[in-house]
Amino acid sequence: MKEYVKSSPVFFTLIRNAMAGAILVVLVLAALFPAPLLEPADLADVPNPSRAAWFLIWTQEVVSYSKYAIYPIIFVGAVFAYLPWLPRTQPAERARWFAPEQRWINVLTLLVFAIIVILTVVALYFRGENWAFVPFA
Protein backbone atom coordinates (compact mmCIF):
# COMPACT_ATOMS: atom_id res chain seq x y z
CA MET A 1 0.00 0.00 0.00
CA LYS A 2 1.27 3.46 -0.87
CA GLU A 3 2.38 5.65 1.99
CA TYR A 4 0.64 8.97 2.46
CA VAL A 5 2.14 12.38 3.14
CA LYS A 6 1.85 13.27 6.80
CA SER A 7 -0.06 16.46 7.42
CA SER A 8 -1.81 18.36 10.12
CA PRO A 9 -5.35 19.77 10.37
CA VAL A 10 -3.72 23.11 11.18
CA PHE A 11 -2.15 23.12 7.70
CA PHE A 12 -5.53 22.72 6.03
CA THR A 13 -7.00 25.42 8.25
CA LEU A 14 -4.28 27.77 6.97
CA ILE A 15 -5.09 26.82 3.38
CA ARG A 16 -8.82 27.35 3.93
CA ASN A 17 -8.24 30.75 5.53
CA ALA A 18 -5.82 31.80 2.77
CA MET A 19 -8.34 30.76 0.11
CA ALA A 20 -11.16 32.62 1.86
CA GLY A 21 -8.96 35.72 2.15
CA ALA A 22 -7.97 35.54 -1.52
CA ILE A 23 -11.61 35.20 -2.60
CA LEU A 24 -12.58 38.14 -0.39
CA VAL A 25 -9.80 40.31 -1.87
CA VAL A 26 -10.82 39.40 -5.42
CA LEU A 27 -14.49 40.16 -4.70
CA VAL A 28 -13.64 43.54 -3.16
CA LEU A 29 -11.34 44.46 -6.06
CA ALA A 30 -13.99 43.34 -8.57
CA ALA A 31 -16.55 45.56 -6.85
CA LEU A 32 -14.24 48.58 -6.73
CA PHE A 33 -12.66 48.39 -10.19
CA PRO A 34 -14.78 47.72 -13.27
CA ALA A 35 -13.60 45.17 -15.82
CA PRO A 36 -11.59 46.90 -18.57
CA LEU A 37 -13.76 45.61 -21.38
CA LEU A 38 -13.94 47.48 -24.65
CA GLU A 39 -16.91 47.91 -26.93
CA PRO A 40 -17.54 45.24 -29.60
CA ALA A 41 -14.89 45.05 -32.30
CA ASP A 42 -15.20 47.51 -35.15
CA LEU A 43 -12.88 47.08 -38.13
CA ALA A 44 -13.35 50.73 -39.06
CA ASP A 45 -11.97 51.87 -35.68
CA VAL A 46 -9.19 49.55 -34.50
CA PRO A 47 -7.57 50.62 -31.20
CA ASN A 48 -3.83 51.27 -31.21
CA PRO A 49 -2.27 49.38 -29.51
CA SER A 50 -4.59 46.42 -29.72
CA ARG A 51 -4.07 44.41 -26.55
CA ALA A 52 -4.96 40.90 -25.48
CA ALA A 53 -7.00 40.25 -22.34
CA TRP A 54 -5.18 41.22 -19.13
CA PHE A 55 -4.48 37.61 -18.19
CA LEU A 56 -2.86 36.87 -21.57
CA ILE A 57 -1.14 40.17 -22.23
CA TRP A 58 2.17 38.82 -20.90
CA THR A 59 2.22 36.30 -23.77
CA GLN A 60 1.61 39.15 -26.21
CA GLU A 61 4.58 40.94 -24.67
CA VAL A 62 6.77 37.85 -25.06
CA VAL A 63 5.89 37.24 -28.70
CA SER A 64 6.44 40.91 -29.50
CA TYR A 65 10.17 40.22 -29.10
CA SER A 66 10.24 37.28 -31.52
CA LYS A 67 7.76 34.89 -33.06
CA TYR A 68 9.89 32.03 -31.73
CA ALA A 69 9.57 33.25 -28.13
CA ILE A 70 6.39 31.22 -27.72
CA TYR A 71 8.46 28.04 -27.46
CA PRO A 72 9.93 28.82 -24.01
CA ILE A 73 6.37 29.44 -22.77
CA ILE A 74 5.30 26.05 -24.10
CA PHE A 75 8.40 24.42 -22.58
CA VAL A 76 7.78 25.91 -19.11
CA GLY A 77 4.14 24.83 -19.32
CA ALA A 78 5.24 21.29 -20.20
CA VAL A 79 7.71 21.27 -17.28
CA PHE A 80 4.93 22.21 -14.87
CA ALA A 81 2.57 19.64 -16.42
CA TYR A 82 5.11 16.80 -16.09
CA LEU A 83 6.55 17.92 -12.76
CA PRO A 84 5.26 14.94 -10.76
CA TRP A 85 6.99 12.51 -13.13
CA LEU A 86 10.32 14.28 -13.52
CA PRO A 87 13.36 12.49 -12.10
CA ARG A 88 14.84 13.73 -8.82
CA THR A 89 11.48 15.09 -7.69
CA GLN A 90 11.43 13.99 -4.08
CA PRO A 91 8.08 13.58 -2.38
CA ALA A 92 7.51 15.83 0.59
CA GLU A 93 7.94 14.20 3.96
CA ARG A 94 5.05 16.22 5.35
CA ALA A 95 2.71 18.85 3.97
CA ARG A 96 4.05 22.37 4.57
CA TRP A 97 4.81 25.59 2.76
CA PHE A 98 8.15 25.67 0.91
CA ALA A 99 9.37 22.21 1.86
CA PRO A 100 13.20 22.08 1.73
CA GLU A 101 13.21 18.83 -0.28
CA GLN A 102 11.32 20.64 -3.07
CA ARG A 103 13.25 23.90 -2.98
CA TRP A 104 14.04 24.03 -6.72
CA ILE A 105 10.34 23.59 -7.58
CA ASN A 106 9.44 26.45 -5.24
CA VAL A 107 12.15 28.69 -6.70
CA LEU A 108 11.09 27.84 -10.27
CA THR A 109 7.43 28.57 -9.50
CA LEU A 110 8.17 31.90 -7.82
CA LEU A 111 10.56 32.89 -10.63
CA VAL A 112 8.00 32.12 -13.35
CA PHE A 113 5.31 34.01 -11.40
CA ALA A 114 7.58 37.06 -11.00
CA ILE A 115 8.45 37.04 -14.72
CA ILE A 116 4.76 36.85 -15.68
CA VAL A 117 3.91 39.77 -13.36
CA ILE A 118 6.77 41.89 -14.74
CA LEU A 119 5.81 41.16 -18.35
CA THR A 120 2.16 41.98 -17.59
CA VAL A 121 3.10 45.33 -16.03
CA VAL A 122 5.37 46.20 -18.97
CA ALA A 123 2.68 45.31 -21.50
CA LEU A 124 -0.06 47.21 -19.66
CA TYR A 125 1.74 50.39 -18.69
CA PHE A 126 4.84 50.75 -20.86
CA ARG A 127 3.53 49.98 -24.35
CA GLY A 128 2.30 52.80 -26.52
CA GLU A 129 1.17 53.30 -30.07
CA ASN A 130 2.24 50.52 -32.46
CA TRP A 131 3.42 48.55 -29.41
CA ALA A 132 6.44 50.83 -28.97
CA PHE A 133 8.16 50.81 -25.59
CA VAL A 134 7.30 54.08 -23.85
CA PRO A 135 8.93 54.27 -20.41
CA PHE A 136 7.18 56.49 -17.86
CA ALA A 137 4.67 57.94 -20.28
C-alpha positions in Angstrom: 0.0 0.0 0.0 1.3 3.5 -0.9 2.4 5.7 2.0 0.6 9.0 2.5 2.1 12.4 3.1 1.8 13.3 6.8 -0.1 16.5 7.4 -1.8 18.4 10.1 -5.4 19.8 10.4 -3.7 23.1 11.2 -2.2 23.1 7.7 -5.5 22.7 6.0 -7.0 25.4 8.3 -4.3 27.8 7.0 -5.1 26.8 3.4 -8.8 27.3 3.9 -8.2 30.8 5.5 -5.8 31.8 2.8 -8.3 30.8 0.1 -11.2 32.6 1.9 -9.0 35.7 2.2 -8.0 35.5 -1.5 -11.6 35.2 -2.6 -12.6 38.1 -0.4 -9.8 40.3 -1.9 -10.8 39.4 -5.4 -14.5 40.2 -4.7 -13.6 43.5 -3.2 -11.3 44.5 -6.1 -14.0 43.3 -8.6 -16.6 45.6 -6.9 -14.2 48.6 -6.7 -12.7 48.4 -10.2 -14.8 47.7 -13.3 -13.6 45.2 -15.8 -11.6 46.9 -18.6 -13.8 45.6 -21.4 -13.9 47.5 -24.7 -16.9 47.9 -26.9 -17.5 45.2 -29.6 -14.9 45.0 -32.3 -15.2 47.5 -35.2 -12.9 47.1 -38.1 -13.3 50.7 -39.1 -12.0 51.9 -35.7 -9.2 49.6 -34.5 -7.6 50.6 -31.2 -3.8 51.3 -31.2 -2.3 49.4 -29.5 -4.6 46.4 -29.7 -4.1 44.4 -26.5 -5.0 40.9 -25.5 -7.0 40.3 -22.3 -5.2 41.2 -19.1 -4.5 37.6 -18.2 -2.9 36.9 -21.6 -1.1 40.2 -22.2 2.2 38.8 -20.9 2.2 36.3 -23.8 1.6 39.1 -26.2 4.6 40.9 -24.7 6.8 37.8 -25.1 5.9 37.2 -28.7 6.4 40.9 -29.5 10.2 40.2 -29.1 10.2 37.3 -31.5 7.8 34.9 -33.1 9.9 32.0 -31.7 9.6 33.3 -28.1 6.4 31.2 -27.7 8.5 28.0 -27.5 9.9 28.8 -24.0 6.4 29.4 -22.8 5.3 26.0 -24.1 8.4 24.4 -22.6 7.8 25.9 -19.1 4.1 24.8 -19.3 5.2 21.3 -20.2 7.7 21.3 -17.3 4.9 22.2 -14.9 2.6 19.6 -16.4 5.1 16.8 -16.1 6.5 17.9 -12.8 5.3 14.9 -10.8 7.0 12.5 -13.1 10.3 14.3 -13.5 13.4 12.5 -12.1 14.8 13.7 -8.8 11.5 15.1 -7.7 11.4 14.0 -4.1 8.1 13.6 -2.4 7.5 15.8 0.6 7.9 14.2 4.0 5.1 16.2 5.3 2.7 18.9 4.0 4.0 22.4 4.6 4.8 25.6 2.8 8.2 25.7 0.9 9.4 22.2 1.9 13.2 22.1 1.7 13.2 18.8 -0.3 11.3 20.6 -3.1 13.2 23.9 -3.0 14.0 24.0 -6.7 10.3 23.6 -7.6 9.4 26.4 -5.2 12.1 28.7 -6.7 11.1 27.8 -10.3 7.4 28.6 -9.5 8.2 31.9 -7.8 10.6 32.9 -10.6 8.0 32.1 -13.3 5.3 34.0 -11.4 7.6 37.1 -11.0 8.5 37.0 -14.7 4.8 36.8 -15.7 3.9 39.8 -13.4 6.8 41.9 -14.7 5.8 41.2 -18.4 2.2 42.0 -17.6 3.1 45.3 -16.0 5.4 46.2 -19.0 2.7 45.3 -21.5 -0.1 47.2 -19.7 1.7 50.4 -18.7 4.8 50.7 -20.9 3.5 50.0 -24.3 2.3 52.8 -26.5 1.2 53.3 -30.1 2.2 50.5 -32.5 3.4 48.6 -29.4 6.4 50.8 -29.0 8.2 50.8 -25.6 7.3 54.1 -23.8 8.9 54.3 -20.4 7.2 56.5 -17.9 4.7 57.9 -20.3 
